[in-house]
Amino acid sequence: MRVLLISANTERLNMPSLPLGLGLVAAATREAGHEVAFLDLLSEGDAGAAVRQAVADGSPDVIGVSVRNIDNQDIETPEFLVEPVQELVATCRAASRAPIVLGGAGYSIFPDAALAYLGADLGVRGEGEAVFPRLLEAIERGEDPLAVPGVHAPGRGSPTPRTFVQDLDALPFPAEEFGKSVDPGAPDVWLPVQTRRGCPLGCIYCSTGLIEGLSLRARSPRHVARHMALAADAGFRRFYFVDNTFNRPPEYALELCRSIGALGRDLPWRAILYPHDVSEALVAAMAEAGCVEVALGFESGCARVLRSLNKRFGPDEVRAVSNRLAAHGIRRMGFLLLGVPGETRQSVEESLAFAESLGLDMLKITAGIRIYPETPLARLAVEQGVVTPEDDLLRPRFYLRPELADWIREVVAQREGPSAK
């Protein structure tokens, strides 16, 4: 079959966001024997014209649209980023009679609500490399696509529960087109690399489990290192591990660092750390392997609030991890979430004082938390009347303790500057 895959994201946010997920789907779809055209709208000035041209050039039998971001997660100036995707789907519909299939991380959080809003024919929730080729086979044979696990249809949901790939090494690395929209050597380009999927930690607000499942799975560290080396040969100079928790499990993270270091190449990289069980040996190995910056998501400096968020660490452990990173010359970006369940004025002041005492290279302060469906925070928000049970949460809704909202906004505004947002 002839397949057109479109990355709908046009938001650069802090840096160009390369369509890693769609690149993986493209590679798997080619391996399954289909003809694939790839369109990344990040590099297109006129998205509608680019889509119409791609449809005219390829005459696709199926069009896949990847939805990365639903909104900008900003309570003060919220942007609903799927409105342009609705226009994109309408453009595809006008230009082609091919069925339109949605996928991507953002879509996977809201499979039925996004499908209804965007007006597509089908949706793939979860690991598209496994599901999408099976869906194409079902379409080609004239079979019911909803027999494929994880496939949704408007008004029908997904009657066949989705499954998750256990052996990630069986999946291909992304097709080369996913990095063609940027200059690989540009200083703001960090090539996304995913080594693990799934998260069992259960933070009350997190959507990772909705996208990747709760079971932690990983690629072979040597396969990951080889992929990085090939990307470096193609001109990429910086790498960003998009794994939700780079240091879990610690043994895997250590082996991965050693595999990268064994390449003997200068490959600077970033990662996201969960500040629990981060040993001196692991931090040293990270620095030796080229780690230059970590996002340290500690969220609060108050032990009681951390427990309310179901975090498995306390302020003392965060400080110890932060100090180890600083000692090895790794830049630290910290994150605070204010106004969360259990928050008080005292806990806010405690968190701010704690964050400032760490001497971070950058601190991002966020007031309020985006509420995602099927999370403990969503259930709590319903119980407290923040949202209704009928709200599908596709349009951004936030949890921010109302009695603290105005005061927190003033506190955050006073601290905005180079080290806070």
N, C-alpha and C positions, 0 to 999 in steps of 0.2 A: 504494500500500500504506500501511497505518497502521503507523507505527514508533514505538516507545517507546525513547528513549535515556536511559540511567541512568549518571550519574557516581558510581562506588562509593566514591570517596575521602571519608573523614570526618576525616582528620588535618589539623590546622592547622599543626603543626610551628612554624616561626618566624613564619609569617603565613598568613592564609587563602589556600589554593591554589585558584584559580579554574580550572574545567575548560576550558582553552583548546582542547585537542585535540578534545574532544567538541563544543564550540561550532562548530568548523570543520566537523566531520562533519555536524552538524545543518543548517548553512547549505547545504552541498553536496547533502544529501539532499532538502531542500526544493526546491532549484534543479532537481533531477531529477524533480520532480513528485509527491513523496510527502508524506503528512501526518505531521508530526513532533510528538511530545510529548517534553518535556525534563524530567528529574528530577535535581536536584543534591542528593545526600544530605548534603552539608556543612551544609545549613541545616535538616535534618530531625532531630527528636529521636528518633522511633521509625522507623528505616529500614524495618523489615518492614511496618508499617502504611502508610507512604508508598508503598511499592512496590505493595502490594495495592490501594490506592486508585487509583493511576495505571493499573494494569492494568484495574481495573473501569471506570474512566472512559473509557479509550481503546480497549479491546478490540484490542490490537495484533496485527498479522500477524507482526511480527518484533520481538524485543527485543534492543537493543544495550547491552552493559555495558562501560564504560571502566575499565580497571585502571591506575591511575597509579603506585602504590607497591607494591612487593613486600615490603619490610621497611624498618626505620628506619636501616639501615647503621651500627648501633652495636654494636661487638664486646662491650662490657661488659654492656649490657642489651638484647639483640636482641629485636625484636618482629616477628613474622611477620604482616604486615598483610593477607594474602589469606585468612586464616581467616574474617573477616566477609564477604568476597566469596563464599566458598563457601556461606555461609548465605543470602546474597542470591540467588545462582543457584538454590538450592533453593526459596526463596520464589517466585521467578518461575516455576519449574517447577510448583509446586503451584497457582499462580493462573492459569496460561495454558498452552495447548498450542503457543504460538508458538515457533519456533526461537530459541535464545539464542546471540548472536554476541558474542564477546569482542574487545576492542581496547584501545588505549592504550599509553603508553610502557612501562609495566612489563610488560604482556603481550608486547610486541614483543621483549623481551629473552629471554623464555622461552616461545615460542609453543606448543610441544608439551607441555612439562612443566606449564605453567599451565592449558592446556586440559584435560589429563588430571586434574589435581588439582581443578579447579573444576567439572568435569562439564557443561560447556556443549556445544553442538552444533557450533559453528564458531568460527573465530578469524580476525581480520584483522590481519596483521603489516604495520606501516609506515603509509603515508599513507592514512588512512581516508577522506579526502574523495574520493580517486580510486577506492579499492577498494570501499568499502561500497555506493555506488549501483550499481556493476556487479554486486555480489553480490545486491542486491535484485532487479535485473533478471533474473538467472539463476534465483533462487528463484521469481519471478513466472511465468517461462516454463517452469518445470519442468526446467531444464537442470542439469547437474552443477555445483555451486558450486565444485568444485575446479579447474574450467577457468579460473577467475578468478585472475590472478596475485596471490600473497600470501595466499590463503585456505587455512587449515589445517582439518583434521578429525581427531578423535581416532583415533589408530592409523594415520593415513594421511599425516600431515605436510602438506606443500604441494607437490604434484606440478608445479605451474606456478610457476616462480620469480617473485618479486615484481619490480616495476619501480618507478622513481622519477619523479615529476613534474619535468620540467625547467623549465617556465615557471610559477613560483609565482604570477605575476600572473593566471594563468588560474583560480586557485582563489579562492573567496570568502573574505572576512573572517568571523570567527565570528558566529553568530546571537546576538542580543541576550540570550537567556536565560542564556548562560554567566556573566553577571555579576550575575544577579538574586539570588543567595544572600547578598549582602553589601551593606552601606551603602557606595556608591561614594566617599563623602567621608570615610569613617573613616580615621584616621591610620595604621592598620596594613594598609590595603588598597592594594596595588600591582597595577595591571592588567597581566597578562602580555602581552607583544608579541613575536611571532617574526618576524624579518625574513629569516633564513637557515636553511638545513638542510644537513646533511651535514658531515663533518669528515675531512680527509685526514691529520691530524697523527699519528695512530697512537700515542698514549700507551698504555702496555702494559696499563692497567687499565680503560680507558674504555669505556662501553657506548654512546656516542653513535652510532658507526658501525653498531651492531646495530639501532638505532632509525631512523636517518635516512640511512644509507648513507655512503659515503666521498667522494662528489662534492659539492662546495660549490655550492649554488644560492641565489638571493636574489630577494626581491621588489623592485620599483621603490621607491627611497627616497621619491619623492613620494606613492606609494600608501600607504606606511607612515605618513607624516606626516599625510595626509588621514584615515586611520583613527584616529590619535591625537586629531586635532581633533574628530572626531565623538564619540569616547569622552568627551572633555572636555566637550562639549556635553551629554552624558548624565549628567554629574556626577562622572566619575572625575577625580581630582586628581593621582595619582601613577602612574608607569609603570615596569615592570620588563622589560627586554629579556632574554628567556630564551635568546637565542642563546648557544651554548656558547663562542664566541669573538667578542665584539663587534667587535674591531679587525681581523678578517681577512675579506676583504682590506682593507688600510688605505685604499685609494682609495674603496671602497664606504662604509666607516665615515665617512670625511670627508664624502662627499656626503650621507649620511643625516643627519649632524649639521647640515649646512647647510640641508637640507630642513625639519628640525624647527625650527631657528632662524628660518627664513623665515616660519613661522606667526605669529611675534610674540606668542606666548602664554607664560605662566608654567606650564611642564609639567615638574616635577621627575621625574627618572628614575634608575634603577639599571642596571648592566650587569655582565657578566662579562668580564674582560680576560685574554688570554693575554699574558704579559709579554715579548713579542718584537715588534720592529718597531712600537713605539708612539712616534711622533714628538711633538715639542713642538707642532707644528701640530695634530695630531689631539687631543691633550689639551686644548689651548686651545679647539678647536672643540667638544669635548664639554662643557666648562664653560660655554661661551657658549650652547649649546643646552639647558642645564638639567640636566646630569649632576651628581648630588649624592653618589653613592657607587658604588664598584666593588668587586666581589669579585676579589681578586688571587690567582689560584690558582698560586702558585709551588711549593708542595708540599715543597720542601727548600731548604736553604741551602748544600748541599754539591754541588759541580760533578760529582763522580763519581756520586753518587746520582741527580742529575738526568739524567745520560746513561743510567743503568740504567733510568729510567722513560721513556726516549726523548723527553725534553724538548729543545726546540730553542733554549734560552736558558741562561744561566749566572747566578750570583748578582750579578755586576756589572750586567748588564742589568736584573735585577729591581730593584736599588737605584735605577738611573737612572729607571726608569718610576715607581717609588714616589715619588721626589723630585719628579718633574714633576706628578704628581697632587696631592701635598700643596701644591705651590706655587700651584696653581690652585684650592685650597680644596675638592677632591673627597675625601670620606672614603674610607678604604682598609680593607677587611676582608681579612686575610690568612689563608692556610690552610697548615698543615703536615701531612704524612702521615709518621708515624714507624713504623719497623719494616719498611720496604719492602725489596725485593730489593737486595742490596748494602749494606744498612745496617750500621753498627757503632756502638759507644758514642761513638767520636770523631765520626762524622758526625752523630749525634743532637745532641751538644753543639754542634757547629758550626752546625747548623740552628737550634737554639734561640737561640744567641747572635746569629746573623744576623737572625732574625725580630725579636728584641728591639731590635736596632740600627736597625731601620727606623722605629720610632716609630709603628706602625700605630694606627688608631683601634680596631680589634678584631682579635684573633687567635684562630682556632679550631685546636686541636691534636687530631689524630685518631691513635690507635694502631691500626695494622692497616688493610688495604684490603679492601673487599668484592670477592670474586672473581666475575666475570661470565663466562658461557660464551663460547666463540669468541674469547677475547682472548689475547694473549701471556702475560698473568699466569696465566690458567687453565692454559695448557700448561705453564708453569714450575711451577705448584703440583702438577700431576700428576707431573712429573719428579722433584720433591723429596719426593713422598709426602704433601703437605699434604692433598690430596683424591685420590680414586680416579677413574679414567677413567669409571666408571659413574655418578658423582655428577652429577645434572642441575643442581645448584647453585641450585635454586629456593629451598630453605631456606637462609638466609644462612650463608655460609662465608667466612672471612677469611684473608688472608695476613698473618702477623706472625712475624717471625723468632723461633723458640722460645727461642734462647739469650739473647734480649734482652727477651722479653715481660714478665717480672716487673719488671725494672729500668725499662723504659719506662713501665709503669703507675705506678710510684712517681714517676718524673720528671714525668709529666703531672699526677698528683694534687697534687704540690707547687706546680704553676703554675696550678692551677684558680682561677678568680676572675672578675672582670668582663671580663678580656681574654682568657680562654682557656676552653676546654671540653674 
